[in-house]
């Protein structure tokens, strides 16, 4: 079983144990606010009037849950807050839940096994060391470092962002301290260390096992026999110390040069260069095994945001083409790759998943279950399938919206005053995603981590999905540090009237909620809004290069208000 399939199995187990009803009435419980500023709403919707606000660390009483909203009491205030910003620590006795690692029962250093946001949290050190993982603690920085063969992990208490081999991933709930022990979600051990995790509900047991690894390294796919890579589509190719453009260059290969490929890490090929391990991007290699050219699709990565599931297959080696057909509820994907790894665990909204072998190529077919919708996108880097429930009754029910966080990966965008544009864009986009989902929209992200899709890829995601709207999120910069404020762009090439209307609708809400200087709605031929075939806008929230705007961009409250303005602007657009 692959690590990603193990990870998804664990997630299914946890979700089956803790599936909330649409409305839950229960005995009151205490929760803690995790956002720097959290608005209390009169009703369980982001469009409802604000009746108060909370700060990070405030303790509230939760009296019921309605969908994604908690009804709370705080001092003299009562109302609704979004569940994503309330943390619980519901415990059960350590005697109720037993933890076994490789069939050995562990003595836990905590008196209870907590659950937070419907995830079981387990002590990181005791389980990691039982799996043979090296662990070190940095008291001053409140950081945990761990190393397991080819995998290096670094996380900070209270922060969701975790570095795995210097690549940023989000761990939710965030690692935290319980009784002087660092605890982390159970699924982390499957996703990161390739452990097999089984839950026995009747016995109240968690059993974690792991087989002996090969030397190919965690998370890598190893060729079954020696594979050769010949440099193509580039005159020179950077060789890097790790599988990401953030790693330093250790040399270069030239067009036509051939190297031995040892394994793959996502889209990066691990090679031997000057006697040591190094990495090159597989897109610039033509791959050959036993003299036969190989095009590969990697194992699917499964990501869940709420009840939305995204599956992505990395395209490895040369030009890997994918396409799909739709017939009623049937979706058929074909590729020129040698194989297409199937999803091995069940996915909500997908049924009858099976392999296909057609004249057009190998691939996969599935049916979209009743009450669900699916979109399929084909980019240079990935094949992406997004599945979500059809939400009835929401103000945006049935609307398909693509959110594009600008820049990413090796492209930080504007940089200044301690900020990077790519981080701001992704944070605001993820906040907007949650709000739009809650309003019933089918949301597709062009990126949900720190990676760089090309401009053409971003447009292709929207056009392939036949999206209703495309919204690209950015932060501005200028040589003159006095430049400040908010501006919104649209282009007249496609859907001119809709783009102009959407731009004015979102912009007016941004100005109302952010209190920034109004720089107006403008036209410009930015590629992403020029080539998207649906109403499209590009938002410049504020100026990183201006110290006052930058101070606002650093705050959770400004980013949350930006997301709320996007939601409100989209809702008004459809009125």
C-alpha positions, 0 to 999 in steps of 0.5 A: 500500500502506498503512503498516500493511500495509507494517509487517505485510509487514515483520514477515512477512519477518522472522518467515519468516527467523527462525522458531524450532523448538519446541526448538533445539539449537545451539552455545552463545551468550552472552545478557544479562539485560534484567529487573531480576530474572529467576528461573531455573527447574528446568524450562521452565515458570513453575510449576517450582521456582526454582533461582536468580535473575539481575540485569539485565546478567548474562551467561549462556550459552544452551545450547538453547531449548525453546519460549519458554524458554532453557536457560542456564548461569551460574557454578554455576547451570543451569536455564531462563529465559524468552526475553523477558528475554534479549537477544542480539547475533548479528552478520554482516559488513556485507559480508554484508548490504547496505542500500539506501535509494531504490536508493542503497547506504549506508555504515553507521557500524557494522562489523556488522548486529546481530540481537537477539531475531530482529529486524534492527537498523539505524542510525537516523540514517543511514537516517532522513536518507537518507529525508529525516527530521530527526534530533537527539541529546540526549547528556545524556538519551540521547534521539533526536528525529526529525521527518518532516513531520507525525510527531514521534518521541522515544525513549530508549536502552534503553527500549522506550517510544517517543513518536510524536506524543506517543502511547506505542508500544512498540518491541521490541527497544528502541533501543540503542547499537552502536559509538556508533550508535543502532540500531533494528528494521528494521520501525520504518522501515515502521511509522513513516515509511511506507517500503517494505522488501524483503528479498532473502534470496539477495542478502542485501540490504535495500532501503528505498524511500519515495514522496513523501508528500502533505501529509495527514501520516504515518499519516492517512487523507485524505478524497477530497473535502471532508468536513463534520463536524457536532457531535452527541452532545455539548453542547460538544466540546473542540478539542485541539492534537493527536490525543489527550486528553493534548494541550491544549484550544485551544477548544470547538465547540457542538452543531450546529456544522459544520467542515471535516474535513481528515483522520483520525489514528486516531479523531481528526478533523483540522480547521481551528480559528481558522486553525490545525490542531486535532483533535476526537474523531470520535465526536462528529461526524456526517460528511457528504461530498457531502451523504451521511452517512459512517460509516468504519472505519479501516485495521486495526492489526496487533499481534503478541505472540508467536504471537498476532495482534490486528487492530483497526479504529478506528471513525470518525464517529458511531455505527459498528456492527459485528457478526459471525456464526460458522458452523463455521470461517467468520467473517463481520463486517458493519458499517454503515460505508461500507467495511471495509478488508481485511487486505492481508497474510497473517495466521497462522491466517486464510485465505480473507479476502474482502470481503462485501456483504450486506443487513446491510451491507458487511464481511469474511469469513475462515476460521479455519485448523486449529490456530487459534482466533479471537475477535471483539469489538465496542466503541464505539471498535474492532472487534477480532479476536484469532487465536492457535494452539490450544495442546495439552498446556499446563495452560491449553490451550483456556482463553480469558482476558480480561485488563483493565489498569485505566484508561489514556489520559486516565484515569491512575487513582490517582496518587502517589509518582511512579507512575500506576496505568494504567502499573502495570496495563498492565505487570503485565497484559502480563507475565501475558499472556506467562505465560498464553500460555506455559501454553496459554491464548488471551489477549485484552487489553482494551487493550495500549497507553495508551488508555482503553476505557470500562468498558462496552467492557471488559465487551463484549470479554469477553462478545463473546468468550465468555471463560472468565475475566475478570481486571481489574488495578489498584493501590489508593489511599486518603486515609489514607497508612497504608493498605497491602496487597493485596485482591481483589474478586468479584461475585455477579451472574453466575457467582457460585461461579466468581468467588468460587473464582477470587478466593480462588485468585489472592488466596492466590498474590498474598499468598504471592508479594508479601509484602504485608498480606492485606486479604482477598477481598471482594465489590463491585459494580464494573461490570466484574466485575458485568456480565461473564458469566463468573467475574470478579475485580478485583485491587488489588495494593498501595497507590500512596498508601502509600510502602512499597507504592509502593516495591514497585510500582516494581520489576520483581520485584514486577510479575513476581511479581504476574503469576506469582501470577495465572498460578498462581492461574488454574492452581489454579482449574482443578485 
